[in-house]
Amino acid sequence: MTDTDSDQAAPRDSALAIIREEHRMLRSVMQTLEQVVQELLNHHIDADHALIACMLYYIEDFPERCHHPKEDETLFRLLRERTSRADAVLDELQAQHVRSAQMMAYLQRSFVHYLGGAPDGLRHFADAVESYAAFLGDHMEQEENRVLPLAEKYLQPDDWQAIDTAFRANRDPLGGEQLQREFRKLKQRIANLLPRRLKPH
């Protein structure tokens, strides 16, 4: 690989790494929430509502404020400009971004009902967590296995530079670095609140 080839590949590799890392972070928190709720159902741990609330906040806010806007406004937009071959999957995924917000609202309501003592509230909340986890996992898998290969095939170096820039600096009123610090602190708080037996080894 020449120096020029390396320079062109760097923004692409950086952008792809950030996308996959953000997916990994979401999967990690979602899987932890599933585990905590199952432990509650099985009476293996005491309820820690602050921990659950932190995880719900992260799972809701991180995609809506940080991840999905970058996909919609840069990666998906530029891919549509380069090829029509991605249109069907991008239409589906962008509809899922809307569906994700709706499902998350239901998940939040289920949590409130559980806190309020609704009959079978924990079971309904657990079912909502399981449904959203399956939805989110499938969504991210489609992005990684269907969209990113098309992006690697059709996007140009300038496109990757724009995508890398967008994924490094969020268009959020808080500002990119401040937003990232907020979510890093929230993720650390989740880790600190986890019962010892559930902490990652």
Residue pairs with C-beta under 8 A, 6 or more apart in sequence:
1 9
8 157
8 160
11 157
11 160
11 161
11 163
11 164
11 165
12 152
12 155
12 157
12 160
12 164
14 164
14 168
15 75
15 160
15 163
15 164
15 167
16 148
16 152
18 164
18 167
18 168
19 71
19 75
19 143
19 144
19 148
19 167
20 144
22 62
22 66
22 67
22 167
23 140
23 143
23 144
25 62
25 187
26 59
26 62
26 63
26 67
26 136
26 140
27 136
27 137
27 140
29 55
29 58
29 59
29 187
29 190
30 59
30 132
30 133
30 136
30 137
31 133
32 55
32 190
32 194
32 198
33 52
33 55
33 56
33 59
33 129
33 133
34 129
34 130
34 133
35 198
36 45
36 48
36 51
36 52
36 55
36 194
36 198
37 52
37 122
37 125
37 126
37 129
38 126
39 45
39 195
39 198
40 47
40 122
40 126
41 122
41 123
41 126
45 195
45 197
45 198
48 193
48 195
49 115
50 193
51 190
51 193
51 194
52 111
53 111
54 186
54 189
54 190
54 193
55 190
56 107
56 108
56 111
57 186
58 183
58 186
58 187
58 190
59 104
59 132
59 136
60 104
60 107
60 108
61 183
62 183
63 97
63 100
64 101
64 104
65 170
65 172
65 179
66 170
66 172
66 179
66 180
66 183
68 97
68 100
69 170
69 171
70 163
70 166
70 167
70 170
70 171
71 93
71 97
71 143
72 94
72 97
73 166
73 171
74 162
74 163
74 166
74 167
75 147
75 151
75 163
76 90
76 93
76 94
76 147
78 155
78 159
78 162
78 163
79 86
79 90
79 147
79 150
79 151
79 154
79 155
80 86
80 87
80 90
82 154
82 155
82 156
82 159
83 150
83 154
85 150
85 154
86 147
86 150
86 151
86 154
89 142
89 146
89 147
89 150
90 147
92 142
93 139
93 142
93 143
93 147
96 135
96 139
99 135
100 135
100 136
100 139
103 128
103 131
103 132
103 135
104 132
106 128
107 125
107 128
107 129
107 132
110 121
110 124
110 125
110 127
110 128
111 125
113 121
113 124
113 125
114 121
114 122
114 124
114 125
115 121
118 124
155 163
168 176
169 176
169 177
170 176
170 179
170 180
172 179
174 182
191 199
191 200
